[in-house]
Amino acid sequence: MDSIIEDVQVRKILDSRGNPTIEVDVVTWNGFGRAAAPSGASTGSREVVSFPEGGVDVVVREMEDFIASELIGMDANDVATIDEVLKEIDGTDNLAAIGGNTTVAISMAVAKAAAESYNMPLYRYIGGHLVNELPFPLGNMMNGGAHAGVNAPDIQEFLVVPVGATNVSEAIFANAGVHKRLKELIQTKDSNFTGGKGDEGGWVPNITNDAALEIQAKACEEVGDELGIEIRPSLDMAASELWNADEQKYVYAQDGVKRDTGDQIDFVKDIIDTYKMFYVEDPFDESDFDGFSELTSKVGDKCLICGDDLFVTDKELLAKGIESKAANAIIIKPNQIGSLSQTYACVKLAKENDIVPVVSHRSGETTDETIAHLAVGLSCPMIKTGAIGGERIAKLNELIRIEEELLNPKMGKF
């Protein structure tokens, strides 16, 4: 059969932060798949373990032959069964033995090999021949928090989404335009700005959160007016990084402010109302389902309240969030859960309950373009993958190519 696995190879490569990560090649009789795993800086405590003790070297040195021997002869077309075999090989609840980055890289490479075996692009292999929607790109414009240094804003990511764009190319170049405009605006606020960037390519200004919010909104308005489309500001607050469990408060060091949960709800709602935020990710600590629920209830359909660390692409945690009405959007990061089949199950549950799935990169990325295909194949309305930088534009340029292949695709629906 065309899709029977003949070989599996594992290697250590660099991610965008210069750290080691894993890349996997899967060879079938008539196909080839290559995939690499990213890594995060602000990671949820309930994510699967990225690598076993000893890191990538242990996987390459001690596990490659055993994993390959288990998979050779299996049908790459049966991704779900292969994912189960990988879990059995690992034998732990959190993939600590071989690592979630190992399993997800294999899972993605297997799917790509299966797709090529049938002479299909990955997005069509996943989504079928009727796939015809492309995601709006969430662009990272400014960085703070764990993605930046001292004196940067406390809020981790200042994002934008060109909701008025009629196609992916227009949206991608609109984001790039806002990124360029923001550099000019930052220089008016921070005379010492050197053009430094964070892990995901966003500018790192030495300004307050309020100043950053103001120039973010201004850049969206100016570039949107020039292009004739609506561009809306968005945020990833990564509030778990701000939460002080001893004090039971969110600590904003740059602004010298501490907020309890009630204050945080009011603070975030005020930001949403003032700046017409389209999307706010992780506005509360990863364990605070109640805080999420209260904000989501107060905001209604004015803004997407998205859970990342809250859900970690885990179907069971999402089910808890659905029951408590904790959010109306969820970040989808395959390496948080360790396999494509579990990622698919989480997306399916989200869609069935009107939760918007947002496929996302990680702060430590590679030039692997798989998530662009996942966003299209799974019909996710949004993709969060930066605005500039080689490892980010690898995904964005792939979306442009996919758009060309689809001829007349529609943009996603929220």
NORFENNOR-V612601 format. One record per run of one state. SS is the DSSP state (A for helix, B for strand, O for the rest). FROM is the first residue (numbers start at 1). TO is the last residue. If there is no record, write none. Layout:
SS&FROM&TO + SS&FROM&TO
This chain:
O&1&3 + B&4&14 + O&15&19 + B&20&28 + O&29&30 + B&31&36 + O&37&38 + B&39&39 + O&40&55 + A&56&71 + O&72&74 + B&75&75 + O&76&78 + A&79&90 + O&91&99 + A&100&117 + O&118&121 + A&122&127 + O&128&132 + B&133&134 + O&135&135 + B&136&143 + O&144&144 + A&145&147 + O&148&156 + B&157&161 + O&162&167 + A&168&189 + O&190&196 + B&197&197 + O&198&202 + B&203&203 + O&204&208 + A&209&227 + O&228&231 + B&232&236 + O&237&238 + A&239&241 + O&242&242 + B&243&244 + O&245&248 + B&249&252 + O&253&256 + B&257&259 + O&260&260 + A&261&275 + O&276&278 + B&279&281 + O&282&288 + A&289&299 + O&300&303 + B&304&307 + O&308&314 + A&315&324 + O&325&328 + B&329&332 + O&333&333 + A&334&337 + O&338&339 + A&340&352 + O&353&355 + B&356&360 + O&361&363 + B&364&364 + O&365&369 + A&370&377 + O&378&381 + B&382&384 + O&385&389 + A&390&406 + O&407&409 + B&410&411 + O&412&414
